[in-house]
Amino acid sequence: MNHNTDIAALLLRIGLGAMFVAHGLLKVLVFTLPGTVGFFEQVGFPGWTAYLVTIAEIGGGAALIAGIGVRAISIALLPVLLGAVFVHFGSGWVFSNPNGGWEYPAFLTLVSIAVALLGPGKYVLPTPALLRTQSA
């Protein structure tokens, strides 16, 4: 990768990772896990999946920020994003609509695919070789 591509990969990876961590913490600290379970059930998902999604968002987001397993994690988090698109689809396009539209989760889905294609880039936290992915 060239320098600009490495910086672009870093910015996208950190932005996406921070978004995932923030949404995971929102489920724990604001909505609470029982409230999140109730919401998941209300929109047709099994309640227990709220725990998996929360763990995936926080853990996956932190790993993306650090540059660990970037390609695999970006792909593994796609079902979370597509689930959000599904939940918000009936609310219309714009995310500022009541109950949120699907534009934001759809955009994040594309960002996650872009991050998976780019890989971690050159700028990652030092990690054991076993946890790193190839940057190209």
DRENTORMAR-902846 format. One record per atom (N, C-alpha, C, O): residue in one letter; y negated, z negated, x negated. Coordinates in steps of 0.1 Angstrom, whole numbers, plus 5000, padded with zeros to 4 digits. Last residue first. Layout:
BEGIN
AYZX...
//
This chain:
BEGIN
A506549735020A506449875022A507749925028A507850045030S506949475017S505649505022S505549655024S504549705030Q509949305028Q509349405019Q507949445025Q507849455037T509748955034T510149085037T509449185028T508449145022R510948625024R509948735023R510548865028R511848885028L512848425022L512048435035L511148555035L510548585045L514048454997L514848465009L514048485022L514548545031A511948384980A512348524981A513148544993A513048654999P509648144993P510948174986P511348314989P511048365000T506148224991T507348184998T508548214990T508548294981P502648214990P503948214982P505048154990P504948044995L501248405016L501348275010L502648285001L503648345005V500048735010V500848635017V500848505010V500648504997Y498849035006Y498348905006Y499048805016Y498848805028K500049285008K500149214995K499749064996K500148984988G501949325039G500949355030G501049275017G501949195016P503849285059P502949175055P501849215046P500849145046G503949575080G504549475072G503549375067G502349375072L503349795096L502549775084L503349675074L503249695062L505049765118L505049885110L504449865096L504849925086A504349515128A505749535123A505849665115A506549665105V501649565134V501949465123V503449485118V503649475106A502049745155A501349785143A501649695131A501849735120I503349575173I504049695168I503349745155I504049775146S501249395178S502449345172S503349465167S503949445156V499349575190V499049515177V500349455170V500549475158L500749635214L500449735204L500149685190L500549735180T500649375225T501949435222T501749555212T502549565203L497949335228L498649255218L499949315215L500549295204F497449515249F496849545236F497549465225F497849515214A498949385269A499349525265A498749555251A499449615243P497449145271P498849145266P499349275262P500149285253Y494949275280Y495049195268Y496449185263Y496749205251E495549415305E495049485293E495249405280E495649465270W496449295328W497449315318W496849385305W497649415296G494449015341G495049155341G495949175330G496149085322G494148695356G494248785344G494948915346G496048915352N493548555378N494948555373N495248645361N496348665357P490848775384P491548655388P493048665384P493748765387N490048955354N490348955369N490948815372N491548745363S489948975327S488948885333S489148875349S488548795355F491549185320F492149045319F491148945325F491648825327V491949465340V491049385332V491549235332V491849175342W494049575357W493949615343W493149505336W493649465325G495949365380G495049475377G494949485362G495549415354S497849185387S496449135388S495449245383S494249225383G500349265382G499849275396G498449235397G497849245408F500649205354F500549345359F499949355373F499149445376H501148955344H499748985347H499649125353H498449165357V503948955339V503348855347V501948895352V501548865364F504149185322F504849175335F504149075344F503949105356V502749095300V502349215307V502949215321V502149235330A504448875293A503048855297A502448975304A501748955314G506749015285G506748925297G505348895302G505148885314L505649145263L506049225275L506249135287L505949185298L505448915247L504248995251L504549075263L503749095272V508148835244V507148745249V505848815254V505348785265P509249065233P509649025247P508648925253P508448925265L507949065207L507649165217L508049125231L507349155240L508848895188L507848845197L507448945208L506748915217A510449045172A511148945180A510148885190A510648845201I508549205158I509449265168I510049165177I510149185189S507349005143S506549085151S507349155162S506949165174I509648915129I508948825138I508048905148I508048875160A510249135112A511249085122A510548995132A510849005144R507849155097R508349275105R509349215116R509149255128V507448895085V506448965094V507049075103V506849075115G508648685071G509348755080G508548835090G508948855102I505548535064I506948515063I507648595074I507348585086G502748505064G503348635058G504848625057G505448695049A501348305076A501848285062A502348415056A502448415043I501048415101I499848385093I500248365078I499548405069L503748445109L502848565107L501648535098L501348605089A504348175111A505048255101A504248385098A504148425087A502748095132A502548035119A503248115108A502648135097G503948255152G502548275149G502248215135G501548275127G506448145154G506348285150G504848315145G504648385136G505847885162G506547905150G506348045145G506148065133I504447935187I503847845176I504547875162I503847895152E506048115200E504648145198E504148065187E503448115178A508547995201A508448125195A506948155191A506648205181I507947765215I508447745202I508247885194I507847885183T507247885240T506347805233T506747785218T505847795209V509648025247V508448095244V507448015236V506748065227L511347805250L511647905240L510347985236L510148015225Y510147675272Y510347605259Y510547705247Y509947695237A510347865292A509047815287A509047745274A508147765265T512947895298T512447995289T510947955284T510548005274W513447705318W513847665304W513247765294W513147735282G512847835342G511947735336G512147705321G511247685314P513148185344P513848055344P512947955337P512347985326F510448355362F511348335350F512048195351F511448105357G508748375384G510148435384G510948425372G512048475372V506448235386V506348375384V507748445382V507748565380Q507347975388Q506548035399Q506448185398Q506448255408E508547925364E509447935376E508648005387E509248075395F506247925348F507348015345F508148035358F508548145361F504947695359F504347825360F505447935358F505448035365G506747495352G506447525366G505847655368G506247725377V506547505324V507847525331V507647565345V508247665350T503847425322T504247555318T505647595324T505847715328G504047165331G503247255338G503647395335G503647485344P505747055310P506247055324P505347155333P505947225342L503947095288L505247175289L505847165303L506247275308T500547155295T501647065293T502947145294T502947245302F498147295293F498947305306F500147205306F500647175317V497347175268V496447195280V497247195293V497147115302L499347145249L498247055249L497347065262L496746965266V501347355253V501647215250V500547115254V500747015260K499947595258K501047555267K501447405265K501847335275L498247595236L497747585250L498747535260L498447455269L500047645216L499447515217L498747485230L498747375235G500647915222G501647815222G501147675223G501647595231H498048025218H498748035232H499847935233H500047875243A497647975191A496747925201A497347925215A497247825222V499748115179V499747975178V498847915188V499147815195F499048385187F500348325191F500248175190F500648105200M496548405174M496648415189M497948355194M497848285204A497348385148A496448285153A496448285168A496448185175G498848625145G499448495143G498648375150G499148285156L496848815149L497948805158L498648675157L499048615168G495248755127G494648755140G495748735151G495648655160I496948785105I496348655108I495848645122I495948545129R497649065108R498648955108R498148825111R498648745119L495149185106L495949205118L496949085119L497149035130L494449105080L493649075091L494349085104L494248995113L496649215064L496349065064L495549035077L495848935083A496349485069A497649415073A497349265074A497849205083A493849525058A494049555072A495349485077A495249415088I494449475031I493449385038I493649405053I493549305061D496249685026D496749545025D495749445032D496249355038T494549905030T495749885039T496249735038T496649675049N492849865009N492349865022N493449835032N493249765042H494649894986H493949774989H493449765003H493549655009N497750064996N496450054989N495749924993N496149855003M501250004992M500050005000M498850004991M498849954980
//
